[in-house]
Amino acid sequence: MITALLSLALLTGPVVATSAGPIVGTQETDGSVAFRGVPYAQPPIGSLRWMPPQPIRWTDPRPATTPGRACPQSDYGSWNRHDAQTGVEDCLTLELRTPSLHPDHPLPVMVWIHGGGNRGGSGVGAIASDLVSHDIVLVDFNYRLGALGFLSHPALSAEAPTHGSGNYGLMDQQAALRWVQANIARFGGDPTQVTIFGESAGAQDVGLQLLIPSSRGLFARAIAESGTPAFGVPSRSLGQAETLGERLVRLAGAPPGADAAALRRLPVAALLEAADTVHEPSLGDDSFLWLQITADGMLLPASPERLLATNRNPAPLIIGTNAQEFTTADIRGDARGVIRQRFGRDAPMVLAHYAITPIGPVPDAQTLRLATDLVFRCPAEVAARDRGANGQTTWVYRFDHQGADGRPAVHGSEIDSVLRKGTGGASAMQDHWLAFARTGAPEAPGLLAWPRFRADKRAVMQFGQAAAAVRVEADPICPLTHMP
């Protein structure tokens, strides 16, 4: 008791007693209250590497004033360079910012799941969003990435009670959401009004959490920006994932027949390099290595396609894409071959739709349009269509608003208009997200009516350059596609 009192006396700031222990945050200049670097599970190091996240406890007041560090990752460019340079295995932390610890009524909660291909990035900094100024409690968090977050291996499966391995990053997300359920009321939030939202891999993970049976009840609503549960590629079986894992750890220096203890002694740097070196023949783009999800039979009892057909999670969903996402390596290298493989006897019609001639180079504009449709737009429509067949509510959007510098709406362009008030046709985007977080529908007085997506009326909200508008899709491509 004396130690706790002395510790508290040395700390200044708002104190909240969480289920894990007391934390001390900061009063922000705008009057909001923030807590940073809050552990939601034990550090996944040593014997806890490649284990489900474990509960953490402490007694003395713990400072929550410094952001947690990113999870280990390779440097893929300016977008994740800082995270790559500072990442550590002790990374399972979250951040939280609330307008008030004691509001007049419990506030809606939004939980951001960051993108980065499930191999890079972090959640740090998302709580700076002005969503909080609209009476939203905002949470972001880190989860294990790459081989440390998604590796399957026979030695790891053998020691697990479930006889499976992998998907630890998804388990981390569940642990963070359980922390929110247990604690958010102490920060002024309403645990029954939690919306998860994410972009790219974060959107994929949002979609997967909708499908994971054990995640039901951890949130009430979901928003997926430029990502779907399967991300346009077939899932792996546990056996296929274990085979990949065996190849990867050999590249990292593991001897043949290495047991789990030997795997846990592998250096992080060696695992990162091996993950960037290993080639997966079933993928058209090796950057999708950790976007190809493992249907492990436990956390994910079946493929996303099968789960979408049978899932009954009632949480409503907003899902959408940007006008020009990005071109994958397989489509850039052989657009005609991808079309023939995906569409079979319908390939001639699809080639004509994209104005791709029988011979000669395929212009970049066509490959970008094709990749945007096959990897992003059509899978989003398929998810909405399949959910509708189960009686689940989904709204679909298209972001087509150029930046002030004239840059087109590419992958990730919409994030700023969600986290901060946009301009022109993007100005209403945050308002629709806020309305959805408050009521479960993207509707509020003064907002353009947004029809739900139906297979027979493919209504899409387009956040365009000058204004938002509703259009009905009529192209023949997406109705021909299905979830891999």
RODO-783673 format. One line per 10 residues: number of its first residue (from 1); for each residue x, y, z of C-alpha. Coordinates in Angstrom, 2 decimals, decimal comma, m for minus. Example, Ala and Ser with C-alpha at 12.3 -4.5 7.8 and 13.67 -1.06 7.14 Angstrom:
RODO-783673
1) 12,30/m4,50/7,80; 13,67/m1,06/7,14
END
This chain:
RODO-783673
1) 0,00/0,00/0,00; 2,80/2,44/0,95; 4,66/1,66/m2,28; 1,53/2,28/m4,32; 0,88/5,62/m2,59; 4,46/6,75/m3,11; 4,31/5,75/m6,78; 1,08/7,67/m7,21; 2,55/10,74/m5,52; 5,37/10,82/m8,08
11) 2,90/10,75/m10,97; 0,55/13,54/m11,93; m2,41/13,16/m14,20; m5,78/11,43/m14,38; m5,81/7,95/m12,86; m8,02/5,06/m13,94; m8,07/1,67/m12,22; m8,28/m0,83/m15,08; m8,87/m4,56/m14,72; m5,10/m5,05/m15,09
21) m4,04/m2,28/m12,71; m4,08/1,52/m12,27; m2,79/3,75/m15,07; m1,96/7,46/m15,07; m2,64/9,44/m18,24; m2,42/13,01/m19,46; m4,86/15,88/m19,69; m4,65/17,11/m23,29; m4,76/20,78/m24,25; m8,23/20,40/m25,75
31) m9,62/19,04/m22,48; m9,64/15,41/m23,54; m7,82/12,71/m21,56; m5,29/10,33/m23,15; m3,60/7,12/m22,07; m0,70/5,79/m24,15; 1,40/2,64/m24,12; m1,09/0,66/m22,05; m0,27/m3,08/m22,08; m3,29/m5,24/m22,88
41) m1,38/m8,53/m22,64; 1,95/m9,83/m21,42; 4,94/m9,17/m23,68; 5,02/m12,05/m26,24; 8,69/m12,75/m25,69; 10,74/m15,81/m24,72; 8,44/m18,73/m24,00; 5,41/m16,57/m24,96; 6,55/m16,04/m28,55; 4,00/m17,80/m30,80
51) 1,59/m18,26/m27,94; m1,91/m16,78/m27,54; m1,79/m13,43/m25,72; m1,70/m13,88/m21,96; m3,37/m11,64/m19,32; m1,19/m9,06/m17,59; m1,49/m7,61/m14,09; 0,24/m4,91/m12,03; m0,40/m3,24/m8,68; 1,40/0,11/m8,54
61) 0,12/2,99/m10,68; 1,65/2,71/m14,12; 2,45/5,78/m16,26; 0,52/5,76/m19,53; 2,01/8,88/m21,06; 4,39/7,50/m23,70; 3,30/5,66/m26,86; 4,13/1,97/m27,03; 6,63/0,77/m29,61; 5,67/m0,95/m32,85
71) 5,94/m4,70/m33,34; 9,01/m6,01/m35,24; 8,89/m5,46/m39,00; 11,12/m4,91/m42,00; 11,55/m1,50/m43,59; 9,24/m1,29/m46,61; 9,62/2,42/m47,26; 8,78/5,77/m45,73; 5,32/4,61/m44,61; 6,75/2,25/m41,95
81) 10,42/3,23/m41,63; 10,10/4,63/m38,11; 8,17/1,56/m36,93; 10,79/m0,74/m38,49; 13,64/1,12/m36,81; 12,02/1,15/m33,36; 9,98/m2,08/m33,29; 10,35/m4,57/m30,42; 8,66/m7,84/m29,49; 7,27/m6,23/m26,33
91) 4,65/m4,38/m28,38; 1,17/m5,42/m27,24; m0,02/m2,00/m26,13; m2,93/0,26/m26,86; m3,73/3,96/m26,77; m6,97/5,58/m25,72; m8,33/9,12/m25,80; m11,67/10,17/m24,37; m13,51/13,49/m24,32; m14,28/12,96/m20,62
101) m13,81/10,31/m17,99; m17,22/11,22/m16,59; m19,57/12,19/m19,45; m23,28/12,79/m18,93; m23,98/9,49/m20,71; m21,80/6,62/m21,99; m20,14/7,53/m25,29; m19,76/5,51/m28,50; m16,37/3,84/m28,92; m14,33/3,46/m32,11
111) m11,36/1,06/m32,22; m8,85/1,49/m35,06; m7,07/m1,56/m36,52; m4,06/m0,39/m38,52; m3,08/m1,59/m41,96; 0,26/m2,57/m43,44; m0,18/m5,98/m45,05; m0,18/m7,69/m41,63; 3,59/m7,23/m41,88; 4,18/m3,53/m41,09
121) 2,84/m0,39/m39,44; 1,42/0,34/m36,00; m1,63/1,85/m34,40; 0,34/4,58/m32,65; m0,99/8,08/m33,22; m4,49/7,33/m34,47; m5,98/8,71/m31,25; m4,90/12,19/m32,40; m7,96/12,12/m34,69; m10,59/14,81/m34,25
131) m13,18/12,04/m33,95; m12,73/12,52/m30,20; m14,02/16,08/m30,46; m17,34/14,60/m31,61; m17,89/12,72/m28,34; m16,20/9,50/m29,42; m13,89/7,42/m27,23; m11,09/6,41/m29,60; m8,76/3,42/m29,19; m5,85/2,15/m31,29
141) m3,48/m0,76/m30,66; m0,57/m2,82/m31,96; m0,75/m6,51/m32,83; 1,94/m9,01/m33,80; 2,95/m8,88/m37,45; 4,51/m11,08/m40,11; 6,13/m14,33/m39,03; 5,86/m13,37/m35,36; 2,13/m12,84/m35,72; 1,00/m15,38/m38,32
151) 3,55/m18,23/m38,56; 2,27/m21,80/m38,45; 4,66/m24,71/m37,86; 4,23/m28,39/m36,92; 6,30/m27,96/m33,74; 4,08/m25,09/m32,61; 0,91/m27,00/m33,47; 2,11/m30,07/m31,58; 2,46/m28,19/m28,30; m0,86/m26,32/m28,60
161) m3,99/m27,73/m26,91; m5,86/m26,97/m30,15; m3,21/m28,80/m32,24; m2,91/m25,73/m34,44; m0,75/m22,66/m34,80; m0,72/m19,25/m36,46; m3,13/m16,29/m36,43; m1,57/m14,89/m33,25; m2,07/m11,36/m34,59; m5,81/m12,00/m34,81
171) m5,75/m13,32/m31,24; m3,98/m10,12/m30,16; m6,80/m8,12/m31,72; m9,32/m10,17/m29,77; m7,35/m9,53/m26,56; m7,38/m5,79/m27,20; m11,13/m5,89/m27,84; m11,67/m7,89/m24,64; m9,71/m5,19/m22,80; m12,06/m2,62/m24,29
181) m15,11/m4,58/m23,19; m13,76/m4,93/m19,65; m12,54/m1,37/m19,21; m14,04/1,16/m21,59; m16,85/2,19/m19,22; m14,15/3,49/m16,85; m13,12/5,93/m19,59; m16,63/7,18/m20,34; m17,30/4,70/m23,15; m20,22/2,38/m23,80
191) m19,11/m1,27/m24,22; m22,32/m2,03/m26,11; m21,53/0,66/m28,72; m18,09/m0,40/m29,97; m17,27/0,06/m33,67; m14,12/m1,52/m35,08; m12,71/0,14/m38,18; m9,55/m0,36/m40,19; m7,83/0,10/m43,53; m6,12/m2,38/m45,89
201) m4,89/m5,30/m43,74; m6,76/m3,64/m40,89; m9,91/m3,85/m43,00; m9,20/m7,51/m43,73; m8,83/m8,10/m40,02; m12,10/m6,25/m39,35; m13,77/m8,60/m41,82; m12,18/m11,64/m40,23; m13,25/m10,59/m36,73; m16,80/m10,46/m38,08
211) m16,40/m14,10/m39,15; m14,49/m15,51/m36,15; m17,06/m17,20/m33,89; m15,16/m16,36/m30,68; m15,14/m12,63/m31,58; m18,90/m12,33/m31,55; m20,00/m9,85/m28,88; m16,64/m8,03/m28,72; m17,99/m5,19/m30,89; m21,31/m4,00/m32,28
221) m20,40/m2,46/m35,66; m17,65/m2,68/m38,26; m16,11/m0,55/m41,01; m13,69/m2,00/m43,58; m11,74/0,45/m45,76; m9,98/m1,10/m48,79; m9,79/m4,67/m47,56; m11,89/m7,83/m47,33; m11,62/m11,07/m45,30; m9,81/m12,95/m48,07
231) m8,15/m9,93/m49,72; m8,69/m11,42/m53,16; m6,58/m14,56/m52,56; m7,52/m18,12/m51,49; m6,90/m18,96/m47,84; m4,36/m21,54/m46,69; m5,19/m24,72/m44,85; m3,31/m25,39/m41,63; m1,20/m28,01/m43,40; m0,25/m25,59/m46,18
241) 0,60/m22,93/m43,60; 2,77/m25,36/m41,64; 4,68/m26,28/m44,80; 5,29/m22,61/m45,49; 6,41/m22,17/m41,89; 8,91/m25,01/m42,19; 10,47/m23,39/m45,25; 10,57/m20,00/m43,55; 12,29/m21,11/m40,35; 14,88/m23,05/m42,33
251) 15,72/m19,79/m44,12; 15,96/m18,16/m40,69; 18,56/m20,72/m39,59; 16,51/m23,38/m37,78; 17,94/m26,90/m38,04; 15,82/m29,72/m39,53; 13,32/m31,06/m36,99; 13,70/m28,02/m34,71; 11,33/m28,07/m31,75; 9,31/m25,10/m30,50
261) 12,02/m24,07/m28,03; 14,60/m23,91/m30,82; 12,24/m21,83/m32,95; 11,77/m19,36/m30,09; 15,54/m18,84/m29,95; 15,69/m17,65/m33,56; 16,74/m13,97/m33,81; 14,01/m11,54/m34,80; 16,18/m10,13/m37,60; 16,60/m13,60/m39,11
271) 12,84/m14,20/m39,04; 12,13/m10,85/m40,70; 14,70/m11,51/m43,43; 13,37/m15,02/m44,02; 9,80/m13,76/m44,32; 10,93/m11,26/m46,95; 12,86/m13,98/m48,81; 10,49/m16,95/m48,79; 8,45/m17,38/m51,95; 4,89/m18,68/m51,94
281) 4,07/m20,07/m55,42; 0,31/m19,93/m54,85; 0,46/m16,14/m54,55; 0,75/m13,75/m57,44; 2,43/m11,18/m55,20; 4,72/m12,13/m52,30; 3,83/m8,92/m50,47; 0,51/m10,68/m49,79; 2,27/m13,42/m47,80; 0,54/m12,50/m44,53
291) m2,67/m11,35/m46,20; m3,23/m14,94/m47,29; m5,00/m16,00/m44,16; m4,79/m19,45/m42,58; m8,07/m21,28/m42,05; m6,64/m23,08/m39,03; m9,79/m25,00/m38,09; m9,87/m23,40/m34,64; m9,94/m19,60/m34,61; m11,08/m19,65/m38,23
301) m12,97/m22,94/m38,54; m13,31/m22,63/m42,33; m12,30/m20,44/m45,26; m13,66/m16,87/m45,41; m15,84/m17,91/m48,36; m17,54/m20,67/m46,35; m17,81/m18,52/m43,24; m19,42/m15,68/m45,20; m22,04/m18,13/m46,45; m22,93/m19,31/m42,94
311) m21,98/m16,46/m40,60; m24,77/m14,89/m38,58; m22,93/m12,10/m36,75; m25,57/m9,34/m36,71; m23,05/m6,47/m36,61; m23,77/m4,03/m39,48; m20,91/m3,23/m41,84; m19,68/m0,36/m43,99; m17,24/m1,54/m46,64; m15,65/0,19/m49,59
321) m12,66/0,99/m51,73; m10,79/3,84/m53,36; m10,87/4,74/m57,04; m7,27/3,71/m57,81; m5,94/1,29/m55,18; m2,73/m0,35/m56,45; m1,56/m2,88/m59,02; m0,43/m6,31/m57,82; 2,62/m8,02/m59,27; 0,70/m10,79/m61,02
331) m1,67/m8,40/m62,81; 1,19/m6,09/m63,76; 3,10/m9,05/m65,16; 0,31/m10,95/m66,93; m3,08/m9,25/m66,85; m4,45/m11,48/m69,62; m3,40/m14,65/m67,81; m5,03/m13,48/m64,58; m8,27/m12,75/m66,42; m8,28/m16,15/m68,14
341) m7,57/m17,92/m64,85; m10,22/m16,00/m62,92; m13,02/m15,85/m65,49; m12,64/m18,91/m67,76; m15,12/m18,81/m70,62; m16,12/m15,25/m69,70; m12,53/m14,04/m70,22; m13,14/m12,56/m73,73; m15,93/m10,36/m72,37; m13,78/m9,28/m69,42
351) m10,83/m8,47/m71,68; m13,11/m6,34/m73,82; m14,54/m4,60/m70,74; m11,07/m3,44/m69,75; m10,10/m2,67/m73,36; m7,22/m5,15/m73,21; m6,21/m6,22/m76,70; m5,11/m9,79/m77,55; m1,45/m8,86/m77,96; 0,95/m6,12/m76,97
361) 1,74/m4,41/m73,67; m1,20/m3,71/m71,35; m1,17/m0,01/m70,37; m0,69/0,84/m66,70; m4,13/2,46/m66,56; m5,80/m0,82/m67,49; m3,79/m2,94/m65,07; m4,52/m0,49/m62,22; m8,23/m0,54/m63,03; m8,23/m4,34/m63,24
371) m6,33/m4,78/m59,95; m8,54/m2,28/m58,17; m11,58/m4,27/m59,25; m10,32/m7,82/m58,71; m8,48/m7,26/m55,42; m10,63/m4,56/m53,83; m13,92/m3,40/m55,37; m15,40/m6,74/m56,41; m14,42/m8,62/m53,22; m16,08/m5,79/m51,24
381) m19,25/m6,22/m53,29; m19,11/m10,00/m52,85; m18,85/m9,60/m49,08; m21,83/m7,23/m49,12; m23,80/m9,55/m51,40; m23,12/m12,65/m49,30; m23,97/m10,83/m46,08; m27,22/m9,65/m47,63; m28,13/m13,24/m48,45; m27,83/m13,93/m44,70
391) m30,02/m10,96/m43,79; m27,05/m8,88/m42,59; m26,91/m5,15/m43,27; m24,10/m3,66/m45,35; m23,43/m0,27/m46,92; m20,86/0,09/m49,74; m18,86/3,19/m50,65; m16,36/4,36/m53,25; m13,82/7,08/m52,40; m12,88/9,16/m55,45
401) m11,71/12,46/m53,99; m8,37/13,87/m55,09; m6,07/15,50/m52,56; m5,26/19,19/m52,54; m2,09/18,35/m54,49; m4,13/16,71/m57,24; m3,10/13,19/m56,22; m5,79/10,66/m57,18; m7,64/8,56/m54,62; m5,14/5,75/m54,15
411) m4,72/3,12/m51,45; m5,03/4,81/m48,04; m6,19/8,19/m49,37; m9,47/8,04/m47,45; m7,86/7,69/m44,01; m7,32/11,41/m43,54; m10,96/12,18/m44,41; m12,09/9,65/m41,80; m9,80/10,75/m39,00; m10,18/14,47/m39,83
421) m12,93/16,41/m41,58; m12,42/16,18/m45,34; m13,14/18,65/m48,09; m15,43/18,70/m51,13; m17,07/15,35/m51,80; m15,14/13,80/m48,90; m16,47/16,28/m46,32; m19,41/14,05/m45,37; m17,38/10,87/m44,94; m16,49/11,42/m41,29
431) m20,09/12,46/m40,59; m21,39/9,15/m41,97; m18,81/7,23/m39,90; m19,84/9,12/m36,76; m23,53/8,49/m37,39; m22,79/4,78/m37,88; m20,82/4,62/m34,61; m23,70/6,27/m32,76; m26,67/4,45/m34,24; m25,55/1,48/m36,33
441) m26,58/3,19/m39,58; m24,67/5,87/m41,56; m27,67/8,18/m41,42; m28,31/11,49/m39,66; m30,26/14,69/m40,35; m28,55/16,68/m43,08; m26,70/13,69/m44,54; m27,43/12,26/m47,97; m29,52/9,10/m47,69; m27,33/6,03/m48,20
451) m29,24/2,93/m49,41; m28,14/m0,49/m48,25; m26,36/m2,69/m50,77; m28,50/m5,39/m52,42; m27,58/m7,95/m55,03; m30,38/m6,64/m57,28; m29,57/m2,96/m56,62; m25,87/m2,40/m56,09; m26,14/1,00/m54,41; m22,82/2,69/m53,68
461) m22,11/6,00/m51,93; m19,47/7,81/m53,97; m17,41/10,38/m52,12; m16,39/12,32/m55,22; m14,44/15,47/m55,94; m17,11/18,13/m55,50; m19,92/16,25/m53,76; m21,07/12,89/m52,49; m23,65/11,02/m54,55; m25,37/7,64/m54,66
471) m24,98/5,56/m57,77; m26,06/2,06/m58,74; m23,31/m0,14/m60,15; m24,13/m1,83/m63,47; m20,82/m3,32/m64,62; m20,84/m7,06/m65,38; m17,54/m7,88/m63,63; m18,32/m8,04/m59,91; m21,42/m10,25/m60,29; m19,13/m12,81/m61,94
481) m16,73/m12,95/m59,01; m16,83/m14,80/m55,70; m14,86/m14,78/m52,46; m11,71/m16,92/m52,91
END
